[in-house]
Amino acid sequence: MTQAQQTEQIGAGKGFIAALDQSGGSTPKALRQYGVPEDAYSGEAQMYDMIHAMRSRIIKSPAFTGDKVVGAILFEQTMDRDIDGIPTATYLWDKRRVVPFLKIDKGLEAEADGVQLMKPMPGLDALLARAKAAGVFGTKERSVVNAANAKGIAAIVAQQFAVGDQVAAAGLMPILEPEVTISIPDKAEAEALLMAEILRRLEALPEGRKVMLKLSLPTIDNFYAPLVDHPKVLKVVALSGGHARDAANAILARNRGIIASFSRALTEGLSAQQTDAEFDAVLGQAIDSIHAASVAG
């Protein structure tokens, strides 16, 4: 029953998905923004202890519940750790009613044909089995579009759907994330190529199969409406892509049916030095604003 409840919660989209999945490369930056300098920890193990403490604090905050945060994307090390002695994915659903997802990609290849494909994931089947056993509902896998290059965009979408097939075969819901870099001059053209490729691949999906899509906020409001309305798309979510929270929220609110999946824009303003009351107040305001923008459309 749980999977059906989680599918319904995500599909209804009465909130947003928190992206708590900073990995090895982006963790020092996330900690710096949180007020933890690099000289405050020594080595990777301590670094991951620090970021888990930050994520646990967010997840345990009174503001962080399924009423407004419908899902959360975890880093693999977060899935493997506990909160108050309870595995993180279990804690999210049982204690907060937040649907757990897992980031599965291993980073990006060097750019070719204007895109960065995902690096190979040789242990993916084992990871997916572990995620399923841990109570994870779905996955997220990111690649990046840096130019309106038809060949590159076709390759990136083909790879995303191939990984999505593998995820679906493991009984999990894939979030396909072909991010378009927001600063490129031909962003609108890249988005047009991307949507055409995604629509083509959606038509080829077997009957009854659904995917989720995580996309950069579009240049033209409601440009992704055909994806939002597509019967094989459970939900379209948006990344903040480098926009500050207020700017991201303003664009998101103008796009019908798309909900946020913000990372940096969610944790903006949070600090390790804040008291719990201060921390909860700042996080609560962030959650309220992102939730309002997500359900506005």
C-alpha positions as CSV (number, residue, x, y, z in Angstrom):
1,M,0.0,0.0,0.0
2,T,2.9,2.3,0.8
3,Q,4.0,2.6,-2.8
4,A,0.5,3.5,-4.0
5,Q,0.2,6.1,-1.2
6,Q,3.6,7.6,-2.2
7,T,2.7,7.6,-5.9
8,E,-0.5,9.5,-5.1
9,Q,1.3,12.0,-2.9
10,I,3.9,12.8,-5.6
11,G,1.4,12.8,-8.4
12,A,-1.0,15.2,-6.6
13,G,1.9,17.6,-6.2
14,K,0.6,19.5,-3.1
15,G,4.1,20.6,-2.2
16,F,7.7,20.3,-3.4
17,I,10.6,17.9,-3.3
18,A,13.6,18.8,-1.2
19,A,16.9,18.0,-2.8
20,L,19.2,17.0,0.0
21,D,21.6,15.1,-2.2
22,Q,24.8,17.1,-2.4
23,S,27.6,14.6,-3.1
24,G,31.3,14.5,-2.6
25,G,32.1,17.4,-5.0
26,S,29.5,19.8,-3.8
27,T,29.5,19.0,-0.1
28,P,32.3,21.4,1.0
29,K,30.4,24.3,-0.7
30,A,27.1,23.3,0.9
31,L,28.8,23.1,4.3
32,R,30.5,26.5,3.7
33,Q,27.1,28.1,3.0
34,Y,25.9,26.5,6.2
35,G,28.7,28.2,8.2
36,V,31.0,25.2,8.5
37,P,34.4,26.1,7.0
38,E,36.7,23.4,5.6
39,D,39.1,23.6,8.5
40,A,36.3,22.5,10.8
41,Y,36.6,18.9,9.6
42,S,39.4,16.6,8.6
43,G,38.9,14.1,5.8
44,E,35.9,12.7,4.0
45,A,34.4,10.8,6.9
46,Q,34.2,13.9,9.1
47,M,32.9,15.9,6.2
48,Y,30.0,13.4,5.6
49,D,29.3,13.4,9.4
50,M,28.9,17.2,9.2
51,I,26.6,17.2,6.2
52,H,24.5,14.3,7.7
53,A,24.1,16.4,10.9
54,M,22.9,19.3,8.7
55,R,20.5,17.1,6.8
56,S,19.2,15.5,9.9
57,R,18.5,18.9,11.4
58,I,16.5,19.9,8.4
59,I,14.5,16.6,8.3
60,K,13.8,16.7,12.0
61,S,12.6,20.4,11.9
62,P,8.9,20.8,12.7
63,A,8.5,22.6,9.4
64,F,9.7,19.6,7.4
65,T,6.6,17.4,6.9
66,G,4.7,15.9,4.1
67,D,2.1,18.7,4.3
68,K,4.4,20.9,2.3
69,V,7.5,18.8,1.5
70,V,6.1,15.9,-0.5
71,G,9.4,14.2,-1.2
72,A,13.2,14.4,-0.5
73,I,16.2,13.3,-2.6
74,L,19.0,11.7,-0.6
75,F,22.6,11.1,-1.3
76,E,23.7,7.4,-1.0
77,Q,25.6,8.0,2.2
78,T,22.5,9.6,3.7
79,M,20.3,6.6,2.8
80,D,22.9,4.4,4.5
81,R,22.8,6.4,7.7
82,D,20.3,6.8,10.5
83,I,18.3,9.6,12.1
84,D,17.6,8.9,15.8
85,G,18.5,5.2,15.2
86,I,16.1,4.9,12.3
87,P,17.3,4.4,8.7
88,T,16.9,7.8,7.0
89,A,14.4,6.7,4.3
90,T,12.2,5.0,6.9
91,Y,12.4,8.0,9.1
92,L,11.3,10.3,6.2
93,W,8.2,8.3,5.4
94,D,7.2,7.0,8.9
95,K,8.0,10.1,10.9
96,R,7.6,13.0,8.4
97,R,5.4,11.5,5.7
98,V,8.0,12.6,3.1
99,V,8.6,10.3,0.1
100,P,12.3,9.3,-0.2
101,F,14.2,9.4,-3.4
102,L,17.9,8.5,-4.0
103,K,20.5,10.3,-6.2
104,I,22.1,7.5,-8.2
105,D,24.4,9.1,-10.8
106,K,28.2,9.1,-10.3
107,G,28.8,12.5,-11.7
108,L,29.4,13.9,-15.2
109,E,31.5,13.0,-18.2
110,A,33.6,15.7,-20.0
111,E,31.5,17.8,-22.4
112,A,31.0,16.5,-25.9
113,D,28.4,17.8,-28.5
114,G,27.4,20.5,-26.0
115,V,26.3,18.1,-23.3
116,Q,27.7,16.2,-20.3
117,L,26.5,12.7,-20.1
118,M,26.4,10.7,-16.9
119,K,29.5,8.7,-16.0
120,P,29.1,4.9,-16.1
121,M,27.2,3.3,-13.1
122,P,28.6,-0.3,-13.0
123,G,27.1,-1.1,-9.6
124,L,23.7,0.3,-10.4
125,D,21.6,-2.8,-10.1
126,A,23.0,-3.6,-6.7
127,L,22.4,0.0,-5.5
128,L,18.8,-0.1,-6.8
129,A,18.2,-3.3,-5.0
130,R,19.6,-1.8,-1.8
131,A,17.5,1.3,-2.2
132,K,14.3,-0.7,-2.7
133,A,15.1,-2.7,0.4
134,A,15.7,0.5,2.3
135,G,12.2,1.8,1.5
136,V,13.2,4.3,-1.2
137,F,10.4,5.2,-3.7
138,G,12.4,6.5,-6.6
139,T,15.7,7.8,-8.0
140,K,17.2,10.9,-9.5
141,E,19.9,11.0,-12.2
142,R,21.4,14.2,-13.5
143,S,23.1,15.2,-16.8
144,V,23.7,18.6,-18.3
145,V,22.9,20.4,-21.5
146,N,25.3,23.3,-22.3
147,A,24.3,24.1,-25.9
148,A,21.4,23.7,-28.3
149,N,23.1,20.8,-30.0
150,A,20.6,18.3,-31.5
151,K,23.1,15.4,-31.5
152,G,24.1,15.9,-27.9
153,I,20.6,16.4,-26.6
154,A,19.4,13.2,-28.4
155,A,22.3,11.4,-26.7
156,I,21.5,12.8,-23.3
157,V,17.8,11.9,-23.5
158,A,18.6,8.4,-24.8
159,Q,20.9,7.9,-21.8
160,Q,18.3,9.2,-19.3
161,F,15.6,6.9,-20.6
162,A,17.9,3.9,-20.7
163,V,18.8,4.5,-17.0
164,G,15.1,5.1,-16.3
165,D,14.3,1.6,-17.8
166,Q,16.8,0.1,-15.4
167,V,15.3,1.9,-12.4
168,A,11.8,0.9,-13.4
169,A,12.9,-2.7,-13.7
170,A,14.0,-2.5,-10.1
171,G,10.6,-1.4,-9.0
172,L,11.5,2.3,-8.5
173,M,10.3,5.5,-10.0
174,P,13.0,7.4,-12.0
175,I,13.3,11.2,-12.0
176,L,15.1,11.9,-15.3
177,E,17.1,15.1,-14.9
178,P,18.6,16.6,-18.2
179,E,19.5,20.0,-16.7
180,V,19.8,22.9,-19.1
181,T,22.4,25.4,-17.9
182,I,20.4,28.6,-17.2
183,S,23.2,31.0,-18.4
184,I,23.7,29.7,-22.0
185,P,22.7,32.1,-24.8
186,D,20.7,29.4,-26.7
187,K,18.7,28.1,-23.7
188,A,15.3,28.4,-25.4
189,E,16.5,26.5,-28.4
190,A,18.0,23.9,-26.2
191,E,14.7,23.5,-24.4
192,A,12.8,23.1,-27.6
193,L,15.2,20.3,-28.8
194,L,15.0,18.7,-25.3
195,M,11.2,18.6,-25.1
196,A,10.9,17.2,-28.6
197,E,13.3,14.3,-27.7
198,I,11.6,13.7,-24.4
199,L,8.1,13.5,-26.1
200,R,9.5,11.1,-28.6
201,R,10.9,8.8,-25.9
202,L,7.7,9.0,-23.8
203,E,5.6,7.7,-26.7
204,A,7.9,4.6,-26.9
205,L,7.5,3.8,-23.2
206,P,5.5,0.6,-22.5
207,E,1.8,1.1,-21.5
208,G,1.4,1.7,-17.8
209,R,5.0,3.0,-17.3
210,K,5.5,6.5,-15.9
211,V,8.6,8.6,-15.3
212,M,9.2,11.9,-13.5
213,L,11.2,14.8,-15.1
214,K,13.4,17.3,-13.3
215,L,14.0,20.3,-15.6
216,S,15.5,23.7,-15.5
217,L,12.9,26.5,-15.2
218,P,11.9,27.3,-18.8
219,T,12.7,30.5,-20.7
220,I,9.0,30.7,-21.8
221,D,6.4,30.3,-19.1
222,N,4.4,27.0,-19.4
223,F,6.7,25.8,-22.3
224,Y,6.7,22.4,-20.7
225,A,2.9,22.1,-20.5
226,P,2.9,19.1,-23.0
227,L,5.1,17.2,-20.5
228,V,3.1,18.3,-17.5
229,D,-0.1,17.0,-19.2
230,H,1.5,13.8,-20.6
231,P,-0.2,10.6,-19.3
232,K,3.2,8.9,-18.9
233,V,4.7,11.6,-16.7
234,L,3.9,11.3,-13.0
235,K,5.2,14.8,-12.2
236,V,7.4,17.5,-13.6
237,V,9.7,19.1,-11.0
238,A,12.0,22.1,-11.4
239,L,15.6,22.7,-10.2
240,S,16.6,26.2,-9.1
241,G,19.7,26.0,-11.4
242,G,21.6,28.8,-9.7
243,H,18.7,31.2,-9.3
244,A,18.3,32.7,-5.8
245,R,15.2,31.4,-4.0
246,D,13.0,34.5,-4.6
247,A,13.8,34.5,-8.3
248,A,13.3,30.8,-8.7
249,N,10.0,30.9,-6.8
250,A,8.8,33.8,-9.0
251,I,9.4,31.8,-12.2
252,L,8.1,28.6,-10.8
253,A,4.8,30.2,-9.7
254,R,4.1,31.2,-13.4
255,N,4.5,27.6,-14.6
256,R,1.3,25.5,-14.1
257,G,1.6,22.0,-12.7
258,I,5.4,22.1,-12.0
259,I,6.6,21.8,-8.5
260,A,10.0,22.7,-7.0
261,S,12.9,20.3,-6.4
262,F,15.3,22.9,-4.9
263,S,18.6,22.3,-3.2
264,R,20.6,25.5,-2.6
265,A,17.5,27.6,-2.7
266,L,16.0,25.5,0.1
267,T,19.0,25.8,2.4
268,E,19.7,29.5,1.7
269,G,20.0,31.4,5.0
270,L,20.5,28.3,7.2
271,S,23.5,28.2,9.5
272,A,25.1,25.8,12.0
273,Q,25.4,28.8,14.4
274,Q,21.7,29.4,14.6
275,T,19.7,28.2,17.6
276,D,17.1,25.6,16.9
277,A,14.4,28.2,17.1
278,E,16.2,30.5,14.6
279,F,17.0,27.6,12.3
280,D,13.4,26.3,12.3
281,A,12.1,29.8,11.7
282,V,14.4,30.4,8.7
283,L,13.7,26.9,7.3
284,G,10.0,27.3,7.8
285,Q,9.9,30.5,5.8
286,A,11.9,28.9,3.0
287,I,9.5,25.9,3.0
288,D,6.4,28.1,3.0
289,S,7.7,30.2,0.1
290,I,8.7,27.3,-2.1
291,H,5.5,25.5,-1.3
292,A,3.4,28.5,-2.2
293,A,5.3,28.8,-5.6
294,S,4.9,25.1,-6.2
295,V,1.1,25.0,-5.8
296,A,0.5,28.4,-7.4
297,G,0.2,27.1,-10.9
